[in-house]
Amino acid sequence: MAVAAAANRRARRPTTPDGWAWVTLSVAVLAATPIGAVVWTAFTPTFEIWRHLVSTVLPVYVWNSFLLALGVALGTAAIGVATAWLVTMCRFPGSRAFAWLLLLPLAMPSYVVAYVYTDLLEYAGVVQGFLRELFGWTSTRDYWFPEIRSLGGAVALFSLVLYPYVYLVSRAAFIEQNICVLEASRSLGCTPWQTFRRVALPLARPAVAIGVILALMETLNDLGAVEFFALRTFTVGIFDVWMNMGNAAGAAQLALVLLVVIAGLIWAERAARRQRRFHHTSGRYRQLTPRRLSGWAAAGALLTCALPVLLGFLLPSAVLAWYAFADWHPERLPNFLLLAEHSLLLAGIAALAASAFGLVLAYGARAGAPPLARGASRFVSLGYAVPGAVLALGVMIPLAGLDRGIDAFARTEFGVSTGLIFSGTLFAVSAALTVRFLALAYGTIDAGLSKVTPNIDSAARTLGHGPFARLGHVHLPIMRGSVLTGALLVFVDSMKELPMTLILRPFNYETLATHVYQYASDELLEECALPALAIVLAGALPVLLLTRIIGHSRAGEEFIPHRDATQ
């Protein structure tokens, strides 16, 4: 029987890639091409610029990026984990509202928050001006005030904006934990703090690490905020070497160093928990009964959850709304509508392309593709780990080479010049956005597809449906929500993406993000308040959707016969 079983396994194992496998491989190769282009260009013999970078600015880039990443990691972990635990395991005034309010800063682009707080807290801003008038101070020699344009200011800003990444995954992890395990620790004499530190936090550690890494990726990807704060990080260096010095190879070498740093972060997190694994030991599930807080404990929990929402979303949004109302001029409406049209077009193309490619990759891995194709489909997640400036460089290099090749052929054969067909056009921006955010669409669709039982595929095959028919008539109707969720996430992130759009956009082609960046950099925040507010409102759309998804992810919920809606 063992021989027969082995023969059956060999019969089921695909020996050659089928059509879906080839499509999966092709999409993965396209997504990996920009990364390969960066690596290839980095080894172009331009050692003079590399020696110059090492002897001058590279140590500054490394040190600033390290300190910024370390501060943001600590800040986002502290805020995200604390707020997630409070709204999940405790009840206090406003706790239900904070469950979704704490996600709102995720919709706020970091560079917009940087412009708002700089405008408020700098020497000529409202806050310091009010203090000087109130106490009769005349100059900075009379008082001390923290400098907003500093490393500490950048750490605080990114922590307030990016903590929802940690909050999101931490709350999902706390909700999915078995309440029986937590109660067992209490029965052994653990205090609530000890239960959190010794049981709940270790169980949620992988999720917390993923959230911190996502926050660090966004931090290292940022261009607008760190440049506005005069911090020389890797992303600013890549932009400066490429756009100002005109040296693509030197920028690629800096980009390769940054890629190695990001890969090291991911490897270090996995290595740190390789020998430490935590599992649920009980299969029994009960309804979650949060602990009710009162007195000073309730006030402290309320303040802990209110401050991140107030400082990370409500205050910047209120300032932008006031500026947009006070500085409104009807003649600016046509330009605003044009900017919104450009942003919506790019974000819509990226959302459709990323959803289509993500669907092909996820379904190709499910449809019996060989291991090579399945591994290639997972490789697309690297795109989200690559900073926008790096990915822009990786997209521009092959497209520029393709344009040169087409132009040379047209000149030789037909005596005409084709000019720029791909690079310097909307195609380049759309391609970069699709590659960067393909991982979001793929991950969401793959999660939805995994919930479809294989028996459904078997039943469809017995009815004579091939892969295309199964996808169109069976899987798509079931996971329509997952596809739409992935498209929405890609759309929102594309709306506020700055580095790639700023580098790859066609000449004289402005979007909401680039318009806000250019005007705010010139200290003209009032003129760009309405476009900035539009970006924020577009980013707030998935908040209710994410809250709904997390709220229905309670482990063992299907086994609880009577779930009280008030809990």
Buried (B, 14 or more C-beta within 10 A) or exposed (E): EEEEEEEEEEEEEEEEBBEBBBBBBBBBEBBBBBBEBBBEBBEEEBEEBBEBBEEEBBEEBBEBBEBBBEBBBEBBBEBBBBBBBBBBBBBBEBBEEBBBBBBBBBBBBBBBBBBBBBBBBBEEBEBBEEBBEEEEBEEEEEEEBEEBBEBEBBBBBBBBBBBBBBBBBBBBBBBBBBBBBBBBBEEEEBEBEEBBEEBBBBBBBBBBBBBBBBBBBBBBBBBBBBBBBEBBBBBBBBBBBBEEEEBBBBBBBBBBBBBEBBEEBBEEBEEEEEEEEEEBEEEEBEBBEBEEBEEEEBEEBBEBBBEBBBBBBBBBBEBBBEBBEEBEEEEEEEEBEEBBEBBBBBBBBBBBBBBBBBBBBBBBBBBBBBEEBBBBBBBBBBBBBBBBBBBBBBBBBBBBEEBEEBBEEBEEEEEEEBEBBBBBBBBBBBBBBBBBBBBBBBBBBBBBBEEBEEEEBEEBEEEEBEBEEBBEEBBBEBBEEBBBBBBBBBBBBBBBBBBBBBBBBBEEBBBBBBBBBBBBBEEEBBBBBBBBBBBBEBBBBBBEBBBEBBEEEBBBBEEEEEEEEEE
